[in-house]
Amino acid sequence: MSGVVSNAGPLITLGKLNLLHILGKLYSHVYISKVVYEEVIVNGIRFGCIDAFRVKLLINDTLIVKNIIPTNVNIINVGIDEGEIETIELAIGINADLILIDDWHARVEARNQGLTVKGSLGVLYSAYKDDLINFKQFKDTLKEIAYRDDIWISGDLCMKVLDAASVLKKGSME
């Protein structure tokens, strides 16, 4: 695997849920840009966010801060912030196998750049499929995300993913 690159959203989400250990078990190492480091850790600690402290513990272990490799790629930045742009550029620069990003506009742009995209819910589903969490933990976590107002993932999307996973679970038991 050339590498996995993450934007802030999945780190914050998994940090709030105290599930960051999943990243190391799924991917071994995950690269982040300096802007994402600043956004998640520096600013998060400044505001006293527990998820920022949790993410900081993974630096130089599971999470590796990496400089952006200049690319000649034209990223259309409508609705995409600086961290998302740097995350996409980093993923392109290291020829990443996977980019972890939640924002819809950034996901579209990453796909337009030929990157394979997965968000926080996809990471959780992978953890379930790889037996890192059981179905009840997966279901409870998605329900928690749906009801929390400090995690910016649609409750409707959580329920759609849960419904799809439930159907797949039932199908594998038959």
Secondary structure as a PSIPRED ss2 file (coil, helix, strand):
# PSIPRED VFORMAT (PSIPRED V4.0)

   1 M C   1.000  0.000  0.000
   2 S C   1.000  0.000  0.000
   3 G C   1.000  0.000  0.000
   4 V E   0.000  0.000  1.000
   5 V E   0.000  0.000  1.000
   6 S E   0.000  0.000  1.000
   7 N C   1.000  0.000  0.000
   8 A H   0.000  1.000  0.000
   9 G H   0.000  1.000  0.000
  10 P H   0.000  1.000  0.000
  11 L H   0.000  1.000  0.000
  12 I H   0.000  1.000  0.000
  13 T H   0.000  1.000  0.000
  14 L H   0.000  1.000  0.000
  15 G H   0.000  1.000  0.000
  16 K H   0.000  1.000  0.000
  17 L C   1.000  0.000  0.000
  18 N C   1.000  0.000  0.000
  19 L C   1.000  0.000  0.000
  20 L C   1.000  0.000  0.000
  21 H H   0.000  1.000  0.000
  22 I H   0.000  1.000  0.000
  23 L H   0.000  1.000  0.000
  24 G H   0.000  1.000  0.000
  25 K H   0.000  1.000  0.000
  26 L H   0.000  1.000  0.000
  27 Y H   0.000  1.000  0.000
  28 S C   1.000  0.000  0.000
  29 H C   1.000  0.000  0.000
  30 V E   0.000  0.000  1.000
  31 Y E   0.000  0.000  1.000
  32 I E   0.000  0.000  1.000
  33 S C   1.000  0.000  0.000
  34 K H   0.000  1.000  0.000
  35 V H   0.000  1.000  0.000
  36 V H   0.000  1.000  0.000
  37 Y H   0.000  1.000  0.000
  38 E H   0.000  1.000  0.000
  39 E H   0.000  1.000  0.000
  40 V H   0.000  1.000  0.000
  41 I H   0.000  1.000  0.000
  42 V H   0.000  1.000  0.000
  43 N H   0.000  1.000  0.000
  44 G H   0.000  1.000  0.000
  45 I H   0.000  1.000  0.000
  46 R H   0.000  1.000  0.000
  47 F C   1.000  0.000  0.000
  48 G C   1.000  0.000  0.000
  49 C C   1.000  0.000  0.000
  50 I H   0.000  1.000  0.000
  51 D H   0.000  1.000  0.000
  52 A H   0.000  1.000  0.000
  53 F H   0.000  1.000  0.000
  54 R H   0.000  1.000  0.000
  55 V H   0.000  1.000  0.000
  56 K H   0.000  1.000  0.000
  57 L C   1.000  0.000  0.000
  58 L C   1.000  0.000  0.000
  59 I E   0.000  0.000  1.000
  60 N C   1.000  0.000  0.000
  61 D C   1.000  0.000  0.000
  62 T C   1.000  0.000  0.000
  63 L E   0.000  0.000  1.000
  64 I E   0.000  0.000  1.000
  65 V E   0.000  0.000  1.000
  66 K C   1.000  0.000  0.000
  67 N C   1.000  0.000  0.000
  68 I C   1.000  0.000  0.000
  69 I C   1.000  0.000  0.000
  70 P C   1.000  0.000  0.000
  71 T C   1.000  0.000  0.000
  72 N C   1.000  0.000  0.000
  73 V C   1.000  0.000  0.000
  74 N C   1.000  0.000  0.000
  75 I C   1.000  0.000  0.000
  76 I C   1.000  0.000  0.000
  77 N C   1.000  0.000  0.000
  78 V C   1.000  0.000  0.000
  79 G C   1.000  0.000  0.000
  80 I C   1.000  0.000  0.000
  81 D C   1.000  0.000  0.000
  82 E H   0.000  1.000  0.000
  83 G H   0.000  1.000  0.000
  84 E H   0.000  1.000  0.000
  85 I H   0.000  1.000  0.000
  86 E H   0.000  1.000  0.000
  87 T H   0.000  1.000  0.000
  88 I H   0.000  1.000  0.000
  89 E H   0.000  1.000  0.000
  90 L H   0.000  1.000  0.000
  91 A H   0.000  1.000  0.000
  92 I H   0.000  1.000  0.000
  93 G H   0.000  1.000  0.000
  94 I C   1.000  0.000  0.000
  95 N C   1.000  0.000  0.000
  96 A C   1.000  0.000  0.000
  97 D C   1.000  0.000  0.000
  98 L E   0.000  0.000  1.000
  99 I E   0.000  0.000  1.000
 100 L E   0.000  0.000  1.000
 101 I C   1.000  0.000  0.000
 102 D C   1.000  0.000  0.000
 103 D C   1.000  0.000  0.000
 104 W H   0.000  1.000  0.000
 105 H H   0.000  1.000  0.000
 106 A H   0.000  1.000  0.000
 107 R H   0.000  1.000  0.000
 108 V H   0.000  1.000  0.000
 109 E H   0.000  1.000  0.000
 110 A H   0.000  1.000  0.000
 111 R H   0.000  1.000  0.000
 112 N H   0.000  1.000  0.000
 113 Q C   1.000  0.000  0.000
 114 G C   1.000  0.000  0.000
 115 L C   1.000  0.000  0.000
 116 T C   1.000  0.000  0.000
 117 V E   0.000  0.000  1.000
 118 K E   0.000  0.000  1.000
 119 G C   1.000  0.000  0.000
 120 S H   0.000  1.000  0.000
 121 L H   0.000  1.000  0.000
 122 G H   0.000  1.000  0.000
 123 V H   0.000  1.000  0.000
 124 L H   0.000  1.000  0.000
 125 Y H   0.000  1.000  0.000
 126 S H   0.000  1.000  0.000
 127 A H   0.000  1.000  0.000
 128 Y H   0.000  1.000  0.000
 129 K H   0.000  1.000  0.000
 130 D C   1.000  0.000  0.000
 131 D C   1.000  0.000  0.000
 132 L C   1.000  0.000  0.000
 133 I C   1.000  0.000  0.000
 134 N C   1.000  0.000  0.000
 135 F H   0.000  1.000  0.000
 136 K H   0.000  1.000  0.000
 137 Q H   0.000  1.000  0.000
 138 F H   0.000  1.000  0.000
 139 K H   0.000  1.000  0.000
 140 D H   0.000  1.000  0.000
 141 T H   0.000  1.000  0.000
 142 L H   0.000  1.000  0.000
 143 K H   0.000  1.000  0.000
 144 E H   0.000  1.000  0.000
 145 I H   0.000  1.000  0.000
 146 A H   0.000  1.000  0.000
 147 Y H   0.000  1.000  0.000
 148 R C   1.000  0.000  0.000
 149 D C   1.000  0.000  0.000
 150 D C   1.000  0.000  0.000
 151 I C   1.000  0.000  0.000
 152 W C   1.000  0.000  0.000
 153 I C   1.000  0.000  0.000
 154 S C   1.000  0.000  0.000
 155 G H   0.000  1.000  0.000
 156 D H   0.000  1.000  0.000
 157 L H   0.000  1.000  0.000
 158 C H   0.000  1.000  0.000
 159 M H   0.000  1.000  0.000
 160 K H   0.000  1.000  0.000
 161 V H   0.000  1.000  0.000
 162 L H   0.000  1.000  0.000
 163 D H   0.000  1.000  0.000
 164 A H   0.000  1.000  0.000
 165 A H   0.000  1.000  0.000
 166 S H   0.000  1.000  0.000
 167 V H   0.000  1.000  0.000
 168 L H   0.000  1.000  0.000
 169 K H   0.000  1.000  0.000
 170 K H   0.000  1.000  0.000
 171 G H   0.000  1.000  0.000
 172 S H   0.000  1.000  0.000
 173 M H   0.000  1.000  0.000
 174 E C   1.000  0.000  0.000
